[in-house]
Amino acid sequence: MTIFTKIIKGEIPSYKVAEDEKNYAFLDINPLVKGHTLVIPKLPEPESDYLFDLTDEQYESLMRFAKRVAKGLKTATGCKRVGVAVLGMEVNHVHIHLVPMNSEKDMLFTNPKLSLPAEEMAFIANSIAEAIEKN
C-alpha cells in the first residue's frame, strides 16, 4: 500500500485542500514554495504509477479536478501561474504537482524544500480550500 493510499484512507494525516469522489488534493509536506499541492486519483491500489496508464475516464477526471484545484491555488496564493509537473518517481502512485509560480525558478525541483510549521500549513490549506469553493 502506498503512502498516498494511506492518506486517502485517512491512515496518515494530510493538509487536504480538495476532494471529490474520485480524486484528492493535499499540500506537499516538503514544498518547493508555499501552496505546492499534490493531486492524486483515489485508486484502491494503483496498478501503475504512470499517469498515462490511467484509463481515459480516470485521466480526464484527474485533469479536470487538477484544473479546479489550480484555479483555487492561483486565487489563494496570488501567484502569476500554477506550474504542473508529473514526475512520478518518488511515490508509486500517480500524482500531479501543482506549484504556485512567480518565475520559472519556482518549479526547479532541485531547489531546497521548505519546512513550514503545522499552523502555517493548515492556514495555507484552508485558504486554498476556501478559494476552490468560491470558484
VEXMAR-221811 format. One record per residue (C-alpha): residue number from 1; residue in three letters; chain; x, y, z. Coordinates in Angstrom, 1 decimal, decimal comma, padded with zeros to 4 digits, always signed. Layout:
<recs>
<rec num="NUM" residu="Ala" chaine="A" xx="X" yy="Y" zz="Z"/>
...
</recs>
This chain:
<recs>
<rec num="1" residu="Met" chaine="A" xx="+000,0" yy="+000,0" zz="+000,0"/>
<rec num="2" residu="Thr" chaine="A" xx="+001,4" yy="+003,4" zz="-001,0"/>
<rec num="3" residu="Ile" chaine="A" xx="+001,7" yy="+006,4" zz="+001,3"/>
<rec num="4" residu="Phe" chaine="A" xx="-000,8" yy="+008,2" zz="-000,8"/>
<rec num="5" residu="Thr" chaine="A" xx="-003,3" yy="+005,3" zz="-000,5"/>
<rec num="6" residu="Lys" chaine="A" xx="-002,9" yy="+005,6" zz="+003,3"/>
<rec num="7" residu="Ile" chaine="A" xx="-003,5" yy="+009,4" zz="+003,0"/>
<rec num="8" residu="Ile" chaine="A" xx="-006,7" yy="+008,8" zz="+001,0"/>
<rec num="9" residu="Lys" chaine="A" xx="-007,9" yy="+006,3" zz="+003,6"/>
<rec num="10" residu="Gly" chaine="A" xx="-007,1" yy="+008,7" zz="+006,4"/>
<rec num="11" residu="Glu" chaine="A" xx="-004,5" yy="+006,4" zz="+008,0"/>
<rec num="12" residu="Ile" chaine="A" xx="-001,9" yy="+009,2" zz="+007,5"/>
<rec num="13" residu="Pro" chaine="A" xx="-002,9" yy="+012,8" zz="+008,1"/>
<rec num="14" residu="Ser" chaine="A" xx="-002,6" yy="+015,4" zz="+005,3"/>
<rec num="15" residu="Tyr" chaine="A" xx="-003,3" yy="+019,1" zz="+004,7"/>
<rec num="16" residu="Lys" chaine="A" xx="-006,3" yy="+018,5" zz="+002,4"/>
<rec num="17" residu="Val" chaine="A" xx="-007,3" yy="+021,3" zz="+000,0"/>
<rec num="18" residu="Ala" chaine="A" xx="-010,0" yy="+019,5" zz="-002,0"/>
<rec num="19" residu="Glu" chaine="A" xx="-011,6" yy="+016,1" zz="-002,6"/>
<rec num="20" residu="Asp" chaine="A" xx="-014,3" yy="+014,6" zz="-004,7"/>
<rec num="21" residu="Glu" chaine="A" xx="-015,5" yy="+011,0" zz="-005,2"/>
<rec num="22" residu="Lys" chaine="A" xx="-012,5" yy="+010,1" zz="-007,5"/>
<rec num="23" residu="Asn" chaine="A" xx="-009,6" yy="+012,5" zz="-006,5"/>
<rec num="24" residu="Tyr" chaine="A" xx="-007,8" yy="+014,0" zz="-003,6"/>
<rec num="25" residu="Ala" chaine="A" xx="-005,6" yy="+017,1" zz="-003,3"/>
<rec num="26" residu="Phe" chaine="A" xx="-003,3" yy="+018,0" zz="-000,4"/>
<rec num="27" residu="Leu" chaine="A" xx="-000,3" yy="+020,1" zz="+000,4"/>
<rec num="28" residu="Asp" chaine="A" xx="+003,1" yy="+018,6" zz="-000,3"/>
<rec num="29" residu="Ile" chaine="A" xx="+004,8" yy="+018,3" zz="+003,1"/>
<rec num="30" residu="Asn" chaine="A" xx="+008,2" yy="+019,2" zz="+001,5"/>
<rec num="31" residu="Pro" chaine="A" xx="+007,1" yy="+022,1" zz="-000,7"/>
<rec num="32" residu="Leu" chaine="A" xx="+009,1" yy="+023,9" zz="-003,3"/>
<rec num="33" residu="Val" chaine="A" xx="+007,0" yy="+027,0" zz="-002,5"/>
<rec num="34" residu="Lys" chaine="A" xx="+004,1" yy="+027,8" zz="-000,2"/>
<rec num="35" residu="Gly" chaine="A" xx="+001,0" yy="+026,2" zz="-001,6"/>
<rec num="36" residu="His" chaine="A" xx="+002,8" yy="+023,4" zz="-003,5"/>
<rec num="37" residu="Thr" chaine="A" xx="-000,1" yy="+020,9" zz="-003,9"/>
<rec num="38" residu="Leu" chaine="A" xx="-000,3" yy="+017,2" zz="-004,9"/>
<rec num="39" residu="Val" chaine="A" xx="-003,3" yy="+015,9" zz="-006,8"/>
<rec num="40" residu="Ile" chaine="A" xx="-003,9" yy="+012,2" zz="-006,8"/>
<rec num="41" residu="Pro" chaine="A" xx="-006,6" yy="+009,8" zz="-008,1"/>
<rec num="42" residu="Lys" chaine="A" xx="-008,4" yy="+007,7" zz="-005,4"/>
<rec num="43" residu="Leu" chaine="A" xx="-007,3" yy="+004,3" zz="-006,6"/>
<rec num="44" residu="Pro" chaine="A" xx="-007,6" yy="+001,4" zz="-004,1"/>
<rec num="45" residu="Glu" chaine="A" xx="-004,1" yy="+000,2" zz="-005,1"/>
<rec num="46" residu="Pro" chaine="A" xx="-002,8" yy="+001,6" zz="-008,3"/>
<rec num="47" residu="Glu" chaine="A" xx="-001,9" yy="-000,9" zz="-011,0"/>
<rec num="48" residu="Ser" chaine="A" xx="+000,7" yy="+001,6" zz="-012,2"/>
<rec num="49" residu="Asp" chaine="A" xx="+002,3" yy="+004,8" zz="-011,0"/>
<rec num="50" residu="Tyr" chaine="A" xx="+002,4" yy="+006,2" zz="-014,6"/>
<rec num="51" residu="Leu" chaine="A" xx="-000,1" yy="+008,9" zz="-015,5"/>
<rec num="52" residu="Phe" chaine="A" xx="-000,6" yy="+007,7" zz="-019,0"/>
<rec num="53" residu="Asp" chaine="A" xx="-001,6" yy="+004,2" zz="-017,8"/>
<rec num="54" residu="Leu" chaine="A" xx="-004,8" yy="+005,6" zz="-016,3"/>
<rec num="55" residu="Thr" chaine="A" xx="-008,0" yy="+004,8" zz="-018,1"/>
<rec num="56" residu="Asp" chaine="A" xx="-009,3" yy="+007,7" zz="-020,2"/>
<rec num="57" residu="Glu" chaine="A" xx="-012,1" yy="+008,2" zz="-017,6"/>
<rec num="58" residu="Gln" chaine="A" xx="-009,6" yy="+008,3" zz="-014,7"/>
<rec num="59" residu="Tyr" chaine="A" xx="-007,2" yy="+010,6" zz="-016,6"/>
<rec num="60" residu="Glu" chaine="A" xx="-010,0" yy="+013,1" zz="-017,6"/>
<rec num="61" residu="Ser" chaine="A" xx="-011,4" yy="+013,1" zz="-014,1"/>
<rec num="62" residu="Leu" chaine="A" xx="-008,0" yy="+013,8" zz="-012,6"/>
<rec num="63" residu="Met" chaine="A" xx="-007,1" yy="+016,5" zz="-015,0"/>
<rec num="64" residu="Arg" chaine="A" xx="-010,5" yy="+018,3" zz="-014,6"/>
<rec num="65" residu="Phe" chaine="A" xx="-010,0" yy="+018,1" zz="-010,8"/>
<rec num="66" residu="Ala" chaine="A" xx="-006,4" yy="+019,4" zz="-011,1"/>
<rec num="67" residu="Lys" chaine="A" xx="-007,7" yy="+022,3" zz="-013,1"/>
<rec num="68" residu="Arg" chaine="A" xx="-010,3" yy="+023,2" zz="-010,4"/>
<rec num="69" residu="Val" chaine="A" xx="-007,6" yy="+023,0" zz="-007,7"/>
<rec num="70" residu="Ala" chaine="A" xx="-005,1" yy="+025,1" zz="-009,8"/>
<rec num="71" residu="Lys" chaine="A" xx="-007,7" yy="+027,9" zz="-010,1"/>
<rec num="72" residu="Gly" chaine="A" xx="-008,2" yy="+028,0" zz="-006,4"/>
<rec num="73" residu="Leu" chaine="A" xx="-004,5" yy="+027,7" zz="-005,8"/>
<rec num="74" residu="Lys" chaine="A" xx="-003,8" yy="+030,7" zz="-008,0"/>
<rec num="75" residu="Thr" chaine="A" xx="-006,5" yy="+032,8" zz="-006,3"/>
<rec num="76" residu="Ala" chaine="A" xx="-005,3" yy="+031,8" zz="-002,8"/>
<rec num="77" residu="Thr" chaine="A" xx="-001,6" yy="+032,5" zz="-003,4"/>
<rec num="78" residu="Gly" chaine="A" xx="-001,8" yy="+035,4" zz="-005,8"/>
<rec num="79" residu="Cys" chaine="A" xx="+000,8" yy="+033,7" zz="-008,0"/>
<rec num="80" residu="Lys" chaine="A" xx="+001,3" yy="+034,6" zz="-011,7"/>
<rec num="81" residu="Arg" chaine="A" xx="+000,8" yy="+031,0" zz="-012,8"/>
<rec num="82" residu="Val" chaine="A" xx="+000,4" yy="+027,5" zz="-011,4"/>
<rec num="83" residu="Gly" chaine="A" xx="+003,0" yy="+025,1" zz="-012,8"/>
<rec num="84" residu="Val" chaine="A" xx="+002,2" yy="+021,5" zz="-013,5"/>
<rec num="85" residu="Ala" chaine="A" xx="+004,7" yy="+018,6" zz="-013,2"/>
<rec num="86" residu="Val" chaine="A" xx="+004,2" yy="+014,9" zz="-013,4"/>
<rec num="87" residu="Leu" chaine="A" xx="+007,3" yy="+013,2" zz="-012,2"/>
<rec num="88" residu="Gly" chaine="A" xx="+006,0" yy="+010,0" zz="-010,6"/>
<rec num="89" residu="Met" chaine="A" xx="+009,3" yy="+008,7" zz="-009,4"/>
<rec num="90" residu="Glu" chaine="A" xx="+009,1" yy="+009,4" zz="-005,7"/>
<rec num="91" residu="Val" chaine="A" xx="+005,9" yy="+007,6" zz="-004,8"/>
<rec num="92" residu="Asn" chaine="A" xx="+004,4" yy="+004,6" zz="-006,6"/>
<rec num="93" residu="His" chaine="A" xx="+001,0" yy="+006,3" zz="-007,1"/>
<rec num="94" residu="Val" chaine="A" xx="+000,0" yy="+008,6" zz="-009,9"/>
<rec num="95" residu="His" chaine="A" xx="+000,3" yy="+012,2" zz="-008,8"/>
<rec num="96" residu="Ile" chaine="A" xx="+000,4" yy="+015,7" zz="-010,2"/>
<rec num="97" residu="His" chaine="A" xx="+002,4" yy="+018,6" zz="-008,6"/>
<rec num="98" residu="Leu" chaine="A" xx="+000,7" yy="+022,0" zz="-008,8"/>
<rec num="99" residu="Val" chaine="A" xx="+003,3" yy="+024,6" zz="-007,9"/>
<rec num="100" residu="Pro" chaine="A" xx="+002,4" yy="+028,4" zz="-007,5"/>
<rec num="101" residu="Met" chaine="A" xx="+004,9" yy="+030,3" zz="-009,7"/>
<rec num="102" residu="Asn" chaine="A" xx="+006,0" yy="+033,8" zz="-009,9"/>
<rec num="103" residu="Ser" chaine="A" xx="+009,1" yy="+032,8" zz="-012,0"/>
<rec num="104" residu="Glu" chaine="A" xx="+010,2" yy="+029,7" zz="-013,7"/>
<rec num="105" residu="Lys" chaine="A" xx="+012,8" yy="+029,2" zz="-011,0"/>
<rec num="106" residu="Asp" chaine="A" xx="+009,9" yy="+028,3" zz="-008,6"/>
<rec num="107" residu="Met" chaine="A" xx="+009,5" yy="+025,0" zz="-010,5"/>
<rec num="108" residu="Leu" chaine="A" xx="+013,1" yy="+023,7" zz="-010,1"/>
<rec num="109" residu="Phe" chaine="A" xx="+012,8" yy="+020,5" zz="-008,1"/>
<rec num="110" residu="Thr" chaine="A" xx="+016,5" yy="+020,8" zz="-007,3"/>
<rec num="111" residu="Asn" chaine="A" xx="+015,7" yy="+023,9" zz="-005,2"/>
<rec num="112" residu="Pro" chaine="A" xx="+015,8" yy="+023,5" zz="-001,4"/>
<rec num="113" residu="Lys" chaine="A" xx="+012,5" yy="+022,4" zz="+000,0"/>
<rec num="114" residu="Leu" chaine="A" xx="+010,6" yy="+024,5" zz="+002,6"/>
<rec num="115" residu="Ser" chaine="A" xx="+009,9" yy="+023,4" zz="+006,1"/>
<rec num="116" residu="Leu" chaine="A" xx="+006,8" yy="+025,2" zz="+007,3"/>
<rec num="117" residu="Pro" chaine="A" xx="+005,2" yy="+024,9" zz="+010,8"/>
<rec num="118" residu="Ala" chaine="A" xx="+002,0" yy="+023,0" zz="+011,1"/>
<rec num="119" residu="Glu" chaine="A" xx="-000,1" yy="+026,1" zz="+011,8"/>
<rec num="120" residu="Glu" chaine="A" xx="+001,1" yy="+027,7" zz="+008,5"/>
<rec num="121" residu="Met" chaine="A" xx="+000,5" yy="+024,6" zz="+006,5"/>
<rec num="122" residu="Ala" chaine="A" xx="-003,1" yy="+024,4" zz="+007,9"/>
<rec num="123" residu="Phe" chaine="A" xx="-003,6" yy="+028,1" zz="+007,2"/>
<rec num="124" residu="Ile" chaine="A" xx="-002,4" yy="+027,6" zz="+003,6"/>
<rec num="125" residu="Ala" chaine="A" xx="-004,6" yy="+024,5" zz="+003,1"/>
<rec num="126" residu="Asn" chaine="A" xx="-007,7" yy="+026,3" zz="+004,4"/>
<rec num="127" residu="Ser" chaine="A" xx="-007,0" yy="+029,3" zz="+002,2"/>
<rec num="128" residu="Ile" chaine="A" xx="-006,8" yy="+027,2" zz="-000,9"/>
<rec num="129" residu="Ala" chaine="A" xx="-009,8" yy="+025,1" zz="+000,1"/>
<rec num="130" residu="Glu" chaine="A" xx="-011,9" yy="+028,3" zz="+000,5"/>
<rec num="131" residu="Ala" chaine="A" xx="-010,7" yy="+029,7" zz="-002,8"/>
<rec num="132" residu="Ile" chaine="A" xx="-011,6" yy="+026,4" zz="-004,6"/>
<rec num="133" residu="Glu" chaine="A" xx="-015,1" yy="+026,5" zz="-003,1"/>
<rec num="134" residu="Lys" chaine="A" xx="-015,6" yy="+030,1" zz="-004,3"/>
<rec num="135" residu="Asn" chaine="A" xx="-014,6" yy="+029,2" zz="-007,9"/>
</recs>
